[in-house]
Amino acid sequence: MKFIHDFPKAEQKAALFEQCRAGDVAVLLGSTAMMGTGTNVQLRAKAIHHVTCPWRPADLTQRDGRIIRQGNANPEVHNFQYATVGSYDSAAWDGIQRKATMINQVLRGRLDVRELEDVGDLALNAAQIKAATSGNPLVMEKIEADAARTKLERLKRAFEKNQSSLTWSKASAQSTIDTAENKLPAVLAAIPNIVPTQGDAFTMTVGEKTVDKRVDAVAGICDWIKTNTPDYGNYSHRHHDYGTMAVLGGHELVVSNAGGQSRLGQYQDLLLQVKGLPDTGTVFSRQEILEGGTGILTRLENRVAAIPEIADRLQASIAEKQLLVIEADAQLLRPFKYEEKLVDARLACKELDEKLKASIEPVKPAEPQAPGIVDGEDPALARHRKLHAASFPAGPGLTHLPGTAPTTQGRPGADHHRMRNTDLER
């Protein structure tokens, strides 16, 4: 058995830890500060004993980390925590519980809520020890009931989040379906009008001139762009159509400024697409077109030839999103399967709260009822009735209260009539 405070130097601690790992030391005693970070004796560690309650949850974590960590050769370890019933240990573990729950909430990064979603293992362990040391069995029941209720409430919040996500997914899918259904008729109508342009079958009309050679077609495109488009006309919040540039593959190619589709920092981007089919659009810079590369013409031909593929994608998207809507509707109709258990758990916690409060707070004696107050009588009316029935002293020279018959007062044998006249004269 060794006491770590007898080994203050680093080299002494290193030798002590080596003895612990070799099995020469059976019991090692010390404080959290001396046996916390850097104490690597976990190889043969079998049990840890918490003789006192620390002030910080991190200290408790550091203690447990000396034995519950990688490199321990034992398949199971024991964790002992000691507390005295009716002592200050209950208040100490209560502080650890409150700090641990707050820290767990911060570490989860959810500071936008006003209630905890879950209680961590460290907080629940501290709460159980607090209940055990309080000496009141209702405290332990309350801790267990709160843990069960918290678990059910966490499941309920997860269910509600899932329902909200399903609602959003359904709305998004329905929007995709509506957009695709609006585009599909025009795409299907354009398919029969496609004219092949591969190889020698190539033909293209630029402006009013029809050419059958790609070099001439590229030159015609360059002339049209130079004539009909400005040098700098791309503004993200403006849309301007420059008209029909050419007819390729049986379809008109229209030109407009790229607008929101323009690339970052580009002010000469132009959008070329098949008329009436937005999904066929391709963005080119004006300078790129004016350089006269044949790659531009190849990309335009591929866009026209790919119109049937666009129709297939739209139809597949509609079918996929419709299935998603059906699945979302089926799940949205399902209730929370633990709703009854959650109601019972909340009711049990409320009842335990009342019992626990009644066991802690002394019963207050019933206040005596004021005389002259009738049960069920309005308090204001009772107060006025009490004041009305009260006896007030008479004023100077008066022998009766207002509203009562006068009474004679004086010494025996005195002339009361003369006294009254004297009073009146006075």
DAGIBEL-V607869 format. One record per residue. N is the residue number from 1. OMEGA is omega in whole degrees, 0 to 359 (NA if undefined). Layout:
N&OMEGA + N&OMEGA
//
This chain:
1&182 + 2&176 + 3&190 + 4&180 + 5&174 + 6&181 + 7&187 + 8&185 + 9&184 + 10&181 + 11&177 + 12&178 + 13&180 + 14&178 + 15&178 + 16&180 + 17&178 + 18&176 + 19&178 + 20&181 + 21&180 + 22&180 + 23&180 + 24&180 + 25&182 + 26&182 + 27&178 + 28&181 + 29&177 + 30&180 + 31&179 + 32&182 + 33&183 + 34&183 + 35&180 + 36&182 + 37&177 + 38&179 + 39&183 + 40&179 + 41&188 + 42&187 + 43&182 + 44&184 + 45&183 + 46&183 + 47&175 + 48&183 + 49&177 + 50&182 + 51&180 + 52&177 + 53&179 + 54&180 + 55&184 + 56&176 + 57&179 + 58&178 + 59&178 + 60&177 + 61&178 + 62&178 + 63&180 + 64&181 + 65&178 + 66&185 + 67&180 + 68&183 + 69&179 + 70&180 + 71&177 + 72&184 + 73&181 + 74&178 + 75&179 + 76&176 + 77&181 + 78&181 + 79&182 + 80&177 + 81&187 + 82&177 + 83&181 + 84&181 + 85&177 + 86&180 + 87&178 + 88&180 + 89&180 + 90&179 + 91&180 + 92&179 + 93&175 + 94&177 + 95&177 + 96&180 + 97&182 + 98&179 + 99&182 + 100&179 + 101&178 + 102&181 + 103&178 + 104&179 + 105&180 + 106&181 + 107&176 + 108&178 + 109&181 + 110&179 + 111&180 + 112&179 + 113&182 + 114&177 + 115&182 + 116&178 + 117&184 + 118&176 + 119&183 + 120&181 + 121&181 + 122&180 + 123&180 + 124&178 + 125&178 + 126&180 + 127&179 + 128&179 + 129&177 + 130&179 + 131&182 + 132&182 + 133&181 + 134&181 + 135&180 + 136&182 + 137&179 + 138&180 + 139&179 + 140&177 + 141&180 + 142&179 + 143&180 + 144&179 + 145&178 + 146&179 + 147&178 + 148&179 + 149&180 + 150&179 + 151&179 + 152&178 + 153&176 + 154&176 + 155&179 + 156&179 + 157&176 + 158&177 + 159&180 + 160&177 + 161&179 + 162&178 + 163&178 + 164&178 + 165&178 + 166&179 + 167&179 + 168&180 + 169&179 + 170&179 + 171&179 + 172&179 + 173&180 + 174&177 + 175&178 + 176&179 + 177&181 + 178&180 + 179&180 + 180&179 + 181&176 + 182&181 + 183&190 + 184&182 + 185&180 + 186&180 + 187&179 + 188&179 + 189&182 + 190&184 + 191&181 + 192&183 + 193&182 + 194&178 + 195&181 + 196&179 + 197&181 + 198&175 + 199&182 + 200&180 + 201&184 + 202&173 + 203&183 + 204&178 + 205&179 + 206&186 + 207&177 + 208&184 + 209&178 + 210&181 + 211&179 + 212&177 + 213&185 + 214&178 + 215&178 + 216&179 + 217&179 + 218&179 + 219&179 + 220&178 + 221&180 + 222&180 + 223&182 + 224&180 + 225&181 + 226&184 + 227&192 + 228&180 + 229&179 + 230&180 + 231&180 + 232&182 + 233&184 + 234&177 + 235&189 + 236&183 + 237&179 + 238&176 + 239&181 + 240&177 + 241&179 + 242&174 + 243&181 + 244&181 + 245&186 + 246&173 + 247&183 + 248&178 + 249&179 + 250&182 + 251&179 + 252&175 + 253&182 + 254&183 + 255&175 + 256&175 + 257&187 + 258&178 + 259&182 + 260&179 + 261&182 + 262&179 + 263&185 + 264&177 + 265&181 + 266&180 + 267&179 + 268&182 + 269&178 + 270&180 + 271&178 + 272&183 + 273&174 + 274&184 + 275&179 + 276&181 + 277&184 + 278&183 + 279&179 + 280&185 + 281&176 + 282&182 + 283&175 + 284&170 + 285&181 + 286&180 + 287&178 + 288&179 + 289&182 + 290&177 + 291&171 + 292&178 + 293&181 + 294&179 + 295&179 + 296&181 + 297&178 + 298&179 + 299&178 + 300&177 + 301&180 + 302&178 + 303&180 + 304&181 + 305&183 + 306&180 + 307&176 + 308&178 + 309&176 + 310&178 + 311&179 + 312&180 + 313&179 + 314&179 + 315&178 + 316&179 + 317&179 + 318&180 + 319&180 + 320&182 + 321&177 + 322&177 + 323&178 + 324&179 + 325&180 + 326&179 + 327&179 + 328&179 + 329&180 + 330&180 + 331&179 + 332&180 + 333&182 + 334&177 + 335&176 + 336&190 + 337&179 + 338&185 + 339&181 + 340&178 + 341&179 + 342&178 + 343&179 + 344&180 + 345&178 + 346&179 + 347&179 + 348&178 + 349&179 + 350&179 + 351&179 + 352&176 + 353&181 + 354&179 + 355&180 + 356&178 + 357&180 + 358&180 + 359&181 + 360&183 + 361&178 + 362&180 + 363&180 + 364&178 + 365&181 + 366&180 + 367&179 + 368&181 + 369&180 + 370&180 + 371&178 + 372&180 + 373&181 + 374&178 + 375&179 + 376&182 + 377&179 + 378&183 + 379&180 + 380&179 + 381&179 + 382&180 + 383&178 + 384&179 + 385&180 + 386&178 + 387&181 + 388&182 + 389&182 + 390&179 + 391&178 + 392&178 + 393&180 + 394&179 + 395&180 + 396&177 + 397&180 + 398&180 + 399&180 + 400&176 + 401&177 + 402&179 + 403&180 + 404&181 + 405&180 + 406&176 + 407&182 + 408&178 + 409&177 + 410&182 + 411&181 + 412&178 + 413&181 + 414&179 + 415&184 + 416&180 + 417&180 + 418&179 + 419&180 + 420&179 + 421&179 + 422&179 + 423&179 + 424&180 + 425&182 + 426&NA
//
